[in-house]
């Protein structure tokens, strides 16, 4: 196979992996909604527990444990992964609670807002300079949030919590660098969260009245499958990220909230006219952000062709 054909084959495989990952994430609402009568906290606990079990089984099958000792010898890395685990647990918990309580549309809005929040955090926390169109996109995103707050007479807490928590998770993972691949990182994060999961399934479930019990063997199987359902899309995303440009990942990521919005309609949720207007404003902001990414990529390609350095500040982030 020639290098060009091999490159095109890898790009095609990466696009398939990426599309599959984002589509699977997009269908999560239908799956989590079907786990009733389990409560959101129970679903969260099972997701942590069985994700860890699945990761450990895969690592044992691959005989891939040599990385554990070096990681344990790096306390700063462990602390960083613990912080990432805490943030993603908030994201998972709020997301499941939104789906179970009939607010999938708000979850979809949160993931539409995520790229804009990621850009904003880059400015606030990392002091990253923004290009003009990025500023325009962030400003339009702020208008959308203000409009939804005024029109709905309340702050869109679910959407903002999901957007901010996932943006923070991506930021933490970026700061940790390429120290661990996706499977290793998820293993450490779920291991850190295991005591929380055991508490939620044990004493806290009874003390807090959150225990609903397992409705049937089928439901228990569904809870067990939250492990591979969590890990497999993440591994697909990692495979895609190694093969396709960041701009492509940035475009593919919009598949997830689109599918979540479709799921909300399939679940019988009503999206008000004010919410549709808010969605449209956010979509305009995302269109501006996407246009900026495409323009910058074209400029980077042109600069590379003539040997001129040009830094690409594409804001597309990681999804998990």
Backbone torsions as a table, in degrees:
resi	resn	phi	psi	omega
1	UNK	NA	133.0	-179.1
2	UNK	-72.1	158.7	179.3
3	UNK	-57.5	-39.7	-178.9
4	UNK	-65.0	-43.0	178.9
5	UNK	-65.9	-39.4	178.6
6	UNK	-63.7	-41.3	178.9
7	UNK	-64.1	-44.0	179.4
8	UNK	-65.4	-36.8	177.9
9	UNK	-63.9	-42.2	178.6
10	UNK	-65.3	-40.5	177.6
11	UNK	-62.7	-41.9	179.7
12	UNK	-64.4	-44.0	177.9
13	UNK	-62.7	-41.0	178.6
14	UNK	-62.4	-41.5	178.7
15	UNK	-64.4	-38.0	178.5
16	UNK	-66.3	-46.6	178.3
17	UNK	-59.4	-45.7	-177.8
18	UNK	-64.6	-45.3	179.5
19	UNK	-61.7	-43.3	179.8
20	UNK	-62.2	-42.2	-179.6
21	UNK	-62.5	-49.3	-177.2
22	UNK	-68.5	-33.6	177.1
23	UNK	-68.2	-41.2	177.3
24	UNK	-61.5	-44.9	176.2
25	UNK	-59.7	-36.2	-179.0
26	UNK	-66.6	-28.0	-179.3
27	UNK	-90.8	0.6	179.4
28	UNK	-53.0	-39.9	-178.4
29	UNK	-56.2	-41.6	-179.7
30	UNK	-63.5	-38.5	-178.4
31	UNK	-69.5	-51.0	-177.6
32	UNK	-65.0	-35.1	178.5
33	UNK	-63.5	-30.1	-179.1
34	UNK	-79.5	-2.2	-178.9
35	UNK	-89.0	3.5	175.8
36	UNK	-57.6	142.6	16.2
37	UNK	-94.2	16.2	176.5
38	UNK	-60.3	140.4	179.3
39	UNK	-80.8	163.9	177.3
40	UNK	-55.8	-39.9	-179.5
41	UNK	-67.9	-36.4	176.5
42	UNK	-65.7	-43.7	179.1
43	UNK	-61.6	-43.3	177.8
44	UNK	-59.2	-45.9	-178.4
45	UNK	-62.9	-44.4	179.2
46	UNK	-65.9	-37.0	179.7
47	UNK	-62.7	-42.8	177.6
48	UNK	-63.6	-51.4	-175.4
49	UNK	-59.7	-52.3	-174.0
50	UNK	-77.1	-22.9	172.2
51	UNK	-65.4	-42.5	178.2
52	UNK	-63.8	-45.3	179.2
53	UNK	-59.6	-45.0	-179.7
54	UNK	-62.1	-45.1	179.8
55	UNK	-60.6	-43.4	-179.1
56	UNK	-65.2	-37.4	177.6
57	UNK	-65.2	-42.6	179.3
58	UNK	-64.8	-43.5	-179.9
59	UNK	-64.0	-39.1	178.5
60	UNK	-66.6	-40.3	179.5
61	UNK	-64.3	-39.8	179.0
62	UNK	-82.1	-7.4	-174.4
63	UNK	53.8	47.0	-174.5
64	UNK	-114.2	77.5	-179.7
65	UNK	-125.6	2.0	-176.0
66	UNK	-67.2	-18.3	-177.4
67	UNK	-80.2	-15.7	-171.7
68	UNK	-64.8	-49.9	-176.6
69	UNK	-60.8	-46.5	177.5
70	UNK	-59.6	-35.2	178.7
71	UNK	-67.7	-43.3	179.6
72	UNK	-63.5	-22.7	179.3
73	UNK	-84.3	1.9	-179.1
74	UNK	-120.1	85.2	-176.0
75	UNK	-60.2	-34.5	179.2
76	UNK	-64.1	-39.4	177.6
77	UNK	-65.3	-41.8	178.4
78	UNK	-61.3	-43.5	178.9
79	UNK	-63.0	-40.9	178.1
80	UNK	-62.8	-43.4	178.6
81	UNK	-68.2	-33.2	176.6
82	UNK	-65.3	-41.3	177.1
83	UNK	-63.8	-42.5	177.9
84	UNK	-62.3	-40.1	179.4
85	UNK	-62.5	-43.2	179.4
86	UNK	-61.6	-43.6	-178.3
87	UNK	-67.6	-42.6	-178.3
88	UNK	-70.5	-28.6	175.8
89	UNK	-64.8	-40.6	174.8
90	UNK	-60.1	-45.6	-179.7
91	UNK	-60.4	-48.9	179.9
92	UNK	-60.9	-45.1	-177.1
93	UNK	-64.0	-46.5	180.0
94	UNK	-65.6	-38.9	-179.7
95	UNK	-62.4	-48.6	-179.6
96	UNK	-63.8	-42.5	179.1
97	UNK	-61.1	-39.1	179.2
98	UNK	-63.6	-45.3	-178.6
99	UNK	-64.4	-48.4	-176.3
100	UNK	-65.3	-32.0	-178.0
101	UNK	-90.2	5.9	177.2
102	UNK	83.4	28.3	179.8
103	UNK	-121.6	38.7	178.7
104	UNK	-60.3	-34.2	179.7
105	UNK	-60.7	-36.3	178.0
106	UNK	-69.8	-35.1	175.8
107	UNK	-64.3	-42.1	178.0
108	UNK	-60.5	-43.0	178.1
109	UNK	-60.3	-39.5	179.3
110	UNK	-59.9	-41.2	-178.6
111	UNK	-79.0	-21.6	169.0
112	UNK	-70.0	-36.8	-179.2
113	UNK	-75.2	-21.2	-172.6
114	UNK	-52.1	-47.7	179.8
115	UNK	-60.3	-35.3	-180.0
116	UNK	-69.8	-40.3	177.7
117	UNK	-65.9	-37.6	178.1
118	UNK	-60.1	-44.2	177.8
119	UNK	-62.9	-44.2	-178.9
120	UNK	-63.2	-40.5	178.0
121	UNK	-65.8	-33.1	176.4
122	UNK	-60.5	-36.1	178.8
123	UNK	-73.5	-47.9	-172.8
124	UNK	-72.1	-46.0	-172.7
125	UNK	-95.2	-33.3	-176.3
126	UNK	-106.1	-3.7	-179.2
127	UNK	57.3	35.9	179.6
128	UNK	-77.7	135.8	176.8
129	UNK	-74.9	141.9	178.8
130	UNK	-108.2	147.4	173.4
131	UNK	-79.1	167.5	-173.9
132	UNK	-58.5	-47.2	-178.4
133	UNK	-65.9	-30.7	176.4
134	UNK	-66.4	-40.4	175.5
135	UNK	-61.7	-41.8	178.8
136	UNK	-60.8	-44.8	-179.2
137	UNK	-62.2	-44.7	179.7
138	UNK	-64.2	-40.6	179.2
139	UNK	-62.6	-42.7	178.0
140	UNK	-64.6	-38.2	176.2
141	UNK	-61.0	-40.0	176.4
142	UNK	-64.2	-38.4	176.2
143	UNK	-61.0	-42.7	179.4
144	UNK	-61.4	-45.7	-180.0
145	UNK	-62.9	-42.1	178.9
146	UNK	-64.4	-42.0	-179.8
147	UNK	-63.0	-46.3	-179.5
148	UNK	-63.8	-34.8	177.7
149	UNK	-65.8	-46.0	-178.8
150	UNK	-70.1	-47.2	-177.2
151	UNK	-66.1	-38.0	-179.1
152	UNK	-90.4	-4.0	179.7
153	UNK	59.4	24.3	174.2
154	UNK	-162.4	152.6	177.9
155	UNK	-67.4	133.7	178.0
156	UNK	-70.8	76.0	-170.9
157	UNK	-61.6	-46.0	-177.1
158	UNK	-60.6	-50.1	-177.9
159	UNK	-61.5	-45.9	-177.7
160	UNK	-68.7	-38.2	178.9
161	UNK	-63.5	-44.7	178.9
162	UNK	-64.6	-43.4	-178.3
163	UNK	-64.9	-46.4	-176.9
164	UNK	-70.0	-44.1	-177.7
165	UNK	-64.2	-40.2	-179.4
166	UNK	-73.0	-34.0	175.6
167	UNK	-65.3	-41.0	177.1
168	UNK	-64.3	-39.2	177.8
169	UNK	-61.5	-46.2	178.2
170	UNK	-62.7	-38.0	178.9
171	UNK	-64.8	-44.6	178.8
172	UNK	-62.3	-42.8	179.6
173	UNK	-64.7	-37.0	178.1
174	UNK	-66.0	-40.3	-179.7
175	UNK	-67.4	-30.1	177.7
176	UNK	-73.7	-18.3	177.7
177	UNK	73.5	-156.6	-176.9
178	UNK	-93.8	34.8	-177.1
179	UNK	-64.0	-36.4	-178.3
180	UNK	-134.0	145.4	175.3
181	UNK	-80.4	-179.5	-171.9
182	UNK	-61.2	-45.6	-177.7
183	UNK	-65.4	-44.1	179.2
184	UNK	-64.1	-43.2	-179.7
185	UNK	-62.6	-45.2	179.5
186	UNK	-64.4	-35.6	178.0
187	UNK	-61.3	-47.8	-179.2
188	UNK	-65.4	-44.0	-177.1
189	UNK	-63.0	-44.9	179.5
190	UNK	-71.2	-30.4	175.1
191	UNK	-64.7	-41.0	177.3
192	UNK	-61.9	-37.0	-176.9
193	UNK	-85.3	-7.3	-176.3
194	UNK	-55.6	-44.9	178.0
195	UNK	-58.0	-37.2	177.8
196	UNK	-63.5	-44.6	179.8
197	UNK	-61.2	-43.4	-179.2
198	UNK	-66.3	-36.2	176.3
199	UNK	-66.2	-40.8	180.0
200	UNK	-66.6	-34.5	179.7
201	UNK	-83.2	-16.8	-177.0
202	UNK	-109.2	-114.0	-172.0
203	UNK	-59.8	-40.0	-176.9
204	UNK	-67.9	-30.0	-179.2
205	UNK	-65.5	-36.5	-179.7
206	UNK	-82.1	-41.2	-179.3
207	UNK	-65.7	-37.9	-177.8
208	UNK	-90.3	-1.1	179.6
209	UNK	68.3	25.9	-176.9
210	UNK	-95.7	-4.1	-174.4
211	UNK	-83.7	122.5	177.1
212	UNK	-108.0	-12.7	-179.4
213	UNK	82.5	169.0	179.4
214	UNK	-91.1	120.8	-175.2
215	UNK	-69.0	-34.5	-175.5
216	UNK	-164.6	164.7	174.3
217	UNK	-57.8	-35.7	178.2
218	UNK	-63.1	-39.6	178.7
219	UNK	-67.8	-39.6	177.8
220	UNK	-62.2	-41.0	177.1
221	UNK	-61.4	-38.4	177.8
222	UNK	-63.1	-38.7	177.9
223	UNK	-68.0	-39.5	177.5
224	UNK	-62.5	-38.9	-177.7
225	UNK	-71.4	-9.4	174.9
226	UNK	-62.1	-22.0	177.8
227	UNK	-65.0	-64.1	178.3
228	UNK	-63.2	-31.0	179.6
229	UNK	-66.2	-29.5	175.8
230	UNK	-76.5	-43.6	-171.7
231	UNK	-78.8	-40.6	-172.8
232	UNK	-61.2	-48.3	177.5
233	UNK	-60.9	-35.1	178.9
234	UNK	-63.6	-41.5	178.4
235	UNK	-67.9	-36.5	175.7
236	UNK	-63.6	-41.8	178.2
237	UNK	-62.0	-43.5	179.5
238	UNK	-61.1	-39.8	178.0
239	UNK	-65.1	-37.3	178.9
240	UNK	-68.9	-43.1	-176.4
241	UNK	-61.7	-27.0	179.5
242	UNK	-78.2	-15.4	-170.0
243	UNK	-114.2	-25.3	-174.5
244	UNK	-118.6	157.4	178.9
245	UNK	-63.7	156.8	-179.7
246	UNK	-60.9	-34.7	179.1
247	UNK	-62.3	-39.6	178.2
248	UNK	-62.8	-43.6	176.4
249	UNK	-60.4	-40.4	179.7
250	UNK	-62.1	-36.2	178.4
251	UNK	-75.4	-40.4	-178.5
252	UNK	-64.8	-29.7	-174.1
253	UNK	-63.7	-19.8	179.5
254	UNK	-73.9	-12.4	176.2
255	UNK	-60.8	-38.6	-174.9
256	UNK	-63.2	-55.6	-180.0
257	UNK	-66.1	-29.1	175.6
258	UNK	-62.3	-47.0	179.3
259	UNK	-66.1	-35.8	177.6
260	UNK	-63.3	-40.4	178.3
261	UNK	-64.8	-41.4	176.4
262	UNK	-61.7	-42.6	178.6
263	UNK	-60.6	-39.2	179.9
264	UNK	-60.8	-38.1	178.1
265	UNK	-70.3	-39.1	178.2
266	UNK	-64.6	-30.7	179.5
267	UNK	-83.6	3.3	175.9
268	UNK	84.5	12.6	177.9
269	UNK	-75.0	146.7	-179.8
270	UNK	-102.5	124.9	175.8
271	UNK	-99.4	115.8	-177.0
272	UNK	-69.8	163.8	179.3
273	UNK	-62.3	-36.6	178.6
274	UNK	-64.6	-39.6	178.4
275	UNK	-66.8	-38.2	176.5
276	UNK	-61.7	-40.2	177.7
277	UNK	-62.3	-42.9	178.0
278	UNK	-60.7	-42.4	176.9
279	UNK	-59.8	-44.0	-178.2
280	UNK	-62.2	-41.9	178.7
281	UNK	-62.1	-42.7	178.3
282	UNK	-63.5	-41.0	179.7
283	UNK	-62.7	-35.9	176.2
284	UNK	-62.9	-43.1	178.1
285	UNK	-61.2	-42.3	179.8
286	UNK	-67.1	-34.8	177.0
287	UNK	-63.4	-41.3	178.2
288	UNK	-65.0	-43.3	-179.7
289	UNK	-64.0	-40.8	178.6
290	UNK	-65.8	-42.5	178.0
291	UNK	-59.9	-41.9	177.9
292	UNK	-61.2	-42.2	180.0
293	UNK	-63.0	-42.5	-179.5
294	UNK	-66.6	-40.9	178.3
295	UNK	-63.3	-44.5	-179.0
296	UNK	-65.3	-37.6	178.6
297	UNK	-64.7	-40.8	178.6
298	UNK	-63.0	-41.8	178.9
299	UNK	-65.3	-40.4	179.1
300	UNK	-62.5	-41.6	179.3
301	UNK	-64.1	-41.1	179.1
302	UNK	-65.7	-41.6	179.7
303	UNK	-65.0	-39.6	179.4
304	UNK	-64.7	-34.6	-178.5
305	UNK	-66.4	-28.9	-179.3
306	UNK	-105.7	3.8	175.7
307	UNK	79.4	23.1	-179.8
308	UNK	-99.7	132.7	-179.7
309	UNK	-71.8	133.8	177.1
310	UNK	-149.8	120.1	-176.1
311	UNK	-83.7	132.3	176.8
312	UNK	-95.9	119.0	-179.3
313	UNK	-104.5	39.1	-179.2
314	UNK	-56.4	127.6	-173.7
315	UNK	-86.3	1.7	-176.6
316	UNK	-58.6	135.4	-174.2
317	UNK	-115.5	177.1	179.6
318	UNK	-80.8	148.8	175.9
319	UNK	-120.8	148.4	177.1
320	UNK	-144.6	NA	NA
